[in-house]
C-alpha cells in the first residue's frame, strides 16, 4: 500500500464521521444508495493481496490469454501543479457503462475486466469515470482494486441521476447532500480509500460557491479523502471557473473539429492547473461507427482529406492534432473496442503532428467557420 493510501485509510473514519448518513442499512442487510436510486447487496470485506501473489493470480486461468505485454514506453507529462506524472493518453470509461444506461453498446463483465487490464498493461495510467456512468465505477473497483497503485483515478460529483428499469436519467444538482452522497458511494464502488482527482461534473462558479461546494471539496482534500480538485466543464461556464483560481485540473473538450476552447485551455493552464482533454479524437471522426453529422460537416468543409498524409487514418490525424496542443497534458479516449485501443496507442506513439500540418488544419477549419 502506498503512503498516500495508508494515510488516507487512517483518516477514513474522520471523513465518514464528518458526513451525514449517506447510505441506509435495511434489515435484510442490503445497502441502499439513495443517490442512484438502486439497491445493491452489501459487499463482503476484501483485502489487498501482496504484489507477488496478485501477479501470480493475474496469470492464472482465462485471463492468461487476454493479458497484453506491459508497456513502459508511454510518454508522460506533469499534470500541472499536481505533480502527478500522467500518460499522454488517458482512458475514459463511459463505454464500459453496461446495460440499462443508454446507447446500443453493452459490454459484459468478462470483456470489461479484460479491457481494463489491457488499458493498464498498455501503459495508460489515468482512468476517468463518474457515478452516472452505469456500472463503470463498480467495475473499476471490482477488477482493478488490486492494481490501485498503478493508476490515477479521476471521478466526478454533482451527479443526481436516477436508475430506471431500462435507462439512467442523468441530472446534476449542486448541493452538499448530493456531493457527499457521490463521494461516499464512489469510494465504496471503486473499493478505494481515496480519489486522486474529484471533478465537478459541470456546474457554474456562482452555484458552486453559493452552495459551499468548493469549500467542501477543499475540506475533503485536507482530510486526504481526495487529493486534487478538478472541474469538467465547457462554455459558457468555463471562463468563470478558471477565474476562481482554485482548481488543480480542468477537463475540457477540444479537437481540430471542435476547437472553440483553444484559448480557454491556455487560460486554464496559466493558473497552473493540469489540462485533461476530452473529445480529443472527435469520436473517431468521419470514419466512426456512430456518425456525428456536425463533426463530419467540419471535416468536409475544411477539406481535411487534402491534408491527410498517405497511410494515416482520419482518427489518427485528429488524435495527433490534439496531442500537438502545447497545453495538453493528457487526452482521455473512450473505447471498448480492443482494436481501437491498439490504434490509439499506435497514434500516440507516433507523436504529435508536425507543426506545419497543425497550422494548415487550423487555417482550414478557421476559414470554413468564419468564411475569412
C-alpha positions, 0 to 999 in steps of 0.5 A, a space after each residue: 500500500 502506498 503512503 498516500 493510501 495508508 494515510 488516507 485509510 487512517 483518516 477514513 473514519 474522520 471523513 465518514 464521521 464528518 458526513 451525514 448518513 449517506 447510505 441506509 442499512 435495511 434489515 435484510 442487510 442490503 445497502 441502499 444508495 439513495 443517490 442512484 436510486 438502486 439497491 445493491 447487496 452489501 459487499 463482503 470485506 476484501 483485502 489487498 493481496 501482496 504484489 507477488 501473489 496478485 501477479 501470480 493470480 493475474 496469470 492464472 486461468 482465462 485471463 492468461 490469454 487476454 493479458 497484453 505485454 506491459 508497456 513502459 514506453 508511454 510518454 508522460 507529462 506533469 499534470 500541472 501543479 499536481 505533480 502527478 506524472 500522467 500518460 499522454 493518453 488517458 482512458 475514459 470509461 463511459 463505454 464500459 457503462 453496461 446495460 440499462 444506461 443508454 446507447 446500443 453498446 453493452 459490454 459484459 463483465 468478462 470483456 470489461 475486466 479484460 479491457 481494463 487490464 489491457 488499458 493498464 498493461 498498455 501503459 495508460 495510467 489515468 482512468 476517468 469515470 463518474 457515478 452516472 456512468 452505469 456500472 463503470 465505477 463498480 467495475 473499476 473497483 471490482 477488477 482493478 482494486 488490486 492494481 490501485 497503485 498503478 493508476 490515477 483515478 479521476 471521478 466526478 460529483 454533482 451527479 443526481 441521476 436516477 436508475 430506471 428499469 431500462 435507462 439512467 436519467 442523468 441530472 446534476 444538482 449542486 448541493 452538499 447532500 448530493 456531493 457527499 452522497 457521490 463521494 461516499 458511494 464512489 469510494 465504496 464502488 471503486 473499493 478505494 480509500 481515496 480519489 486522486 482527482 474529484 471533478 465537478 461534473 459541470 456546474 457554474 462558479 456562482 452555484 458552486 460557491 453559493 452552495 459551499 461546494 468548493 469549500 467542501 471539496 477543499 475540506 475533503 482534500 485536507 482530510 486526504 479523502 481526495 487529493 486534487 480538485 478538478 472541474 469538467 466543464 465547457 462554455 459558457 461556464 468555463 471562463 468563470 471557473 478558471 477565474 476562481 483560481 482554485 482548481 488543480 485540473 480542468 477537463 475540457 473538450 477540444 479537437 481540430 473539429 471542435 476547437 472553440 476552447 483553444 484559448 480557454 485551455 491556455 487560460 486554464 493552464 496559466 493558473 497552473 492547473 493540469 489540462 485533461 482533454 476530452 473529445 480529443 479524437 472527435 469520436 473517431 471522426 468521419 470514419 466512426 461507427 456512430 456518425 456525428 453529422 456536425 463533426 463530419 460537416 467540419 471535416 468536409 468543409 475544411 477539406 481535411 482529406 487534402 491534408 491527410 498524409 498517405 497511410 494515416 487514418 482520419 482518427 489518427 490525424 485528429 488524435 495527433 492534432 490534439 496531442 500537438 496542443 502545447 497545453 495538453 497534458 493528457 487526452 482521455 479516449 473512450 473505447 471498448 473496442 480492443 482494436 481501437 485501443 491498439 490504434 490509439 496507442 499506435 497514434 500516440 506513439 507516433 507523436 504529435 503532428 508536425 507543426 506545419 500540418 497543425 497550422 494548415 488544419 487550423 487555417 482550414 477549419 478557421 476559414 470554413 467557420 468564419 468564411 475569412 
